[in-house]
Amino acid sequence: MDAETAHDVTLSSLERLKALGMLPPAQPLPGRAVSALGLRFPNPVGLAAGLDKNAAHLDALASFGFGFIEVGTVTPRPQPGNPRPRLFRLPEHRALINRLGFNNLGLTSFIENVQRSTWVRERRGVLGLNIGKNADTPIEHAEDDYLTCLTGVYPWADYVTINISSPNTQGLRDLQHEAALRRLLHRLKDTQQGLAARMHRHVPLVLKIAPDLSDQQIDDIARTVLEVGIEGVIATNTTLDRQAVAGHARAEERGGLSGAPLLARSNHVIRVLRAALGPDTTIIGVGGVLEGEDAVSKLQAGADLVQIYSGLIYRGPALVADAVRATRSA
């Protein structure tokens, strides 16, 4: 089956199982609680953004036992993303390549889906909402899309992730360059402070960065994060590097590579970030978690929390329990 079709069928099947009462309770597995971003996470294992782009399956996915769930990326207006096929499995490497391109139903549908979730209404876990820009928005106007999304999702989020690191929207990663990043983050921080004053509720901001950065670029980003007062960083998004899968029939497909080949690079970025950020800024580690020990390796590299996505494709929901168990004593 085509990988994207399999993805859609799986999510639809989960919804049917939920409707039949055949899923476990939508609540976190007991694990090592973590205080980060001014929030309490019942365990440190979360779902990465991208699996549920429209926040349409929160209650079903919460039955896996995650300590937190991040959904999106959402853009202000609906968009179809890139042409299919655009998602490919590399099972020999326990990896995926995707060039989905922020396909989603837009901000209005996204918020409606969040509002419908019992898991969200009953505050059973921590919810991250991941925001981006529309593909047809010129990069010089990208800030407007992020501000629109931040304002829209703010009342429902426990934290908001600023996704500037997907390789599948043309020009998006240019926002990681120092001057553009500083300008974007200052505008988002100003908007966050205004929303917090108006709603009497502080929602932290988290920046998601690419793995394909030099140590100097990582240091520059960390300096900007500290200067602006962004509360956290997610390391990392997918990679354009194909060295780990060289020779595979799918290796030259355009898009971002995720899964096991990303583990070492993601952990390196986490280590450089932690050294640059110091102890107080939250780091969420993601990339290559396919075993409980992989989750532990991210904590040892300096992450406070971990996320999984591609590992679910190859391990299923048992990976969540495995990672929660492994991180109890980490």
N, C-alpha and C positions, 0 to 999 in steps of 0.2 A: 504494500500500500504506500502511496505517496506520503512522505513524512508529515506534511501539513494536514492532509486529510486524516491521517492517524491521530494527530494532535486534536483536531476538532471532534473526531468520533470519541476519543477518550474523555474529553471534557463533557460532551453530551451524555455519555454513559454514566459519568459521575453524577450528573444531575438526575438521571433516572434512578440511580441507586439511592440518592438522597431522598427523592420523593417516595420511594418504597420503604424508607426507614432502615436501609441496609448498610449505612455507613456508621462508623463510631461517632460519639458526640463531637461537636465542633468546638473543641477546646484544646489548649496546649498540653503536651505531654509533660509530666513532672520532670524537672531537670534543675540545673544550676541557674538560679535567677541572676540576672545582670541588671545593674543600674547604669544607664547610658542615655545620652541626649535628654537628660532630665526625666526619663521614663523608666519604668520597671518592666523588664522583659522576663516572662516566666521561664523561658529557657532561651539559649543564645542562637537557636537554629531557625532561620527564616527562609521564606520563599522569595526568590529574586523576581524582579519585574520582568515582563516579557511573556511569561506563561499565560497569564490572564490579563490581556491588554485592555479589556473593557470592564474589568471588575465585575464580570457576570457570573463568577463561580466561587465567590468568597466562602460561602457556607460549606460547599462541598470540599474545597481545598483545605479549609480549617480542620476538617476531620482527620487530616494527616498528622496533626499534633504540633504544627509549627508554633514557635514562640512569638513569631511576628510574620506578617504577610505584606509583601509589597506588590502592587498591581500598577498597570500602565505598560508602556508609556502612552499618556493621553496628550492629544494636541487640541487646540481650540476648535478646529473644524474637522468633520469626518474626512478620512482619506483612505484610499484603497491600498496604499503601499506599493511596492514594486511588483512587476509582473511575475506570475507563477510559471514554472516551479521556482521556489525561493527558499526552501528549507531542505537540507540534505543530511542524512546520517552517514557517519564514518564508523561503523561498529567495531572495526578492527582496532581503532584508536579510542573507542568510547568517547566520541566527539560528534559535534554538530557544526555545520556551516549554515548561517542564515543571512539572507539579505531582505528581510521582511519589509523594513522601511517604515516603521511606526504606523502600520495598518491599524486603524481603530475607528470607532463610531463617533468620536468627538466628545467634547467636554460635557455637553448636556446629558447624553446617554450614560456616560461614565458616572456622573454624580447620581443620577437616578438609580443605577445599579448599586452603588455604595449605600444609598439610603434604604434600599430594600433588604439589605443583609441583616439577618438576625445576629450573626456573630459581631457585626459592627455595633448594632444598637445596644446589645447587652455587654459590650466592652470586654469580650472574652480574650482578647489579645491585642497586640500593637499593630496598627495599620499604617503602612507607608504608601503614599500616592506619588507616582513618578510622572514628571511633566516634561514635555518637549515642544518643538516647533513644527509647524506644517512644512511639508517639503517645498511648497510653492511660495513660502514666505521668504523674501530676500534676506540674506544673512545680516544685512545692515538693519533690518527690522525684527530680527529674531527676539530681541529683548521684549518687544510688545507681546509676542505669543507666550513667552514665559510668565510675564506679569498677568496676562489674562488667565492662564491656567492656575497660577498660584492663588489668585483671588478667588477663583471658582472652587478649588479643592480645599482651601484652608479650613473651612468649618468642619470638615469631615476627617481630616488627616490627623494622625498622631505625629508624623513627620512627613516632610515633602522632599522628594529627591529631584534634583536638577540634572537632567540627563543631557550632557553636552558631548558624549563620547561614543555614541553609536556610529559605526562606520558606514551605515546604510542610508544616511541622509546627506546629500552633497553639501559640503562645506561646514557641516555641524562641528567637526572636531577643531575647526579654526577658532571656535569660541574658547578653547583651552589655552590659546596664546595669551600672554600676560596682560596686555592692555585691554583686549576684548573681554577677558575673564574678569578683570577688576571692575570694568564698567558694568557688566551684567550683574555681578554679585552685589555691587553697591546698590543698584536699583532694586534688586530682589530683597536685599536686607532692609532698605527703606520701606518697601511695601509690607514686608513681614512685620516690622515694628508698628506701622500704621494699623494693620489688621489686628495685631495683638492688643493695641490700646482700645480699639473699637469693640472687639469681641471679648476682652478680658480673658484671653487664652493665648499662651505662647506655643506656637508650633515650630519646632526646630527645622532648619534647612540642612540638607545633605547634598554634597556634590559627587556625582558619579564620573569617574575618570577612566581613561583608556589604559591598557597595558603597554601600548606602543609609544612610550615616552622615555626619554633619557632620564638619568638620575637628576641632572640639572633642571630639566623641565618639571620633574616631580617636586624638587625643592622650590621652584618658582611658584608652582600651584599652592604648595603648603604655605608659603609666605603670604600669598594673597588670601588664602582661607583664614589664616590667623589675623591678618590686617582687617578684614571685613567682619570677622566674627561669625563665620559659617560654623555650624555646630558639629558637622561630621563629614566624612568622605567615604564613598564606596569604592573599593578597589578589588576587581576592575570589571570593565565591560569586556566585550569580545575582542579578539586580536586579528590583525591582518597578516601576521607572520604565519608562514606555512612550513617552516623548517621541520616541525615535529611530525608532520603528515606528508612529507615529500614523497612522491611516487604513488600516492593513492589516486585512484581514478577521479575522485572528486576534489582533489587538493587545490585545483586552480579555479574552482567555482568562486565567483565574487561574493564577498560578504565577510561576516565576522565568524571566526572559529572559536568554539567554546568546548567545554568538557575537559577530560583528563589532560590533554596537552597544555592547557592553560595554567595548571596548578603551580608549577615552579615560578613562572613569570609573575603571576598574580601575587604569590607570596613575597617575591623580591620587591615588588612595588609597595606592599604593606610594610616591609621592613624599612625601606627608605622613607616612606611617609611617617612612620612612627618616630624615627630619629629626627625628622624635620619638624613634626608637629608638637612633640613633647607628649606628656601623659594625659592631657586633659581633653583633647579633641577626639571624638568617637571615630573609630574606623570599623567599617563593615567589610569583611573579606568575602569575596565571591570569585569563583573560577576554579573548576577542576575538582570539586568535592564529590567523590564517588564512593568514599568509605568514611567511617567515623574518624579514622586517623587523619584523613585529609582535613576534616573540620578542625581537629586539634592542631594541626600544623599551622593553620591560619591564626589561631589564638596565640600560638607560640611565636609567630612572626610579628605579632603586635596588634592583631585585630581584637576588638571587644565582642563582636558578633560575627556570625557567618550566614551566608545565603547559599541556596542550591537551586539549580534549574536543570541543566543538562543531565546531572546525575539521576534525576527522577526518570528520565527516558530509559536509562539502562538498569537502574536498580529498583524503581518503583517506590511506593511510600515507605517500604521497610528502611530505606536510607535515612528518613527523618528520625525514626526511632534509634537507628544505629548511631547517628550523629549526636542525638541528645544524650544517649548513654555515654558515648566516648568523651563528651565535653563536661560531664558532671564533675570530674576531678581535674580538669585541665586548668 
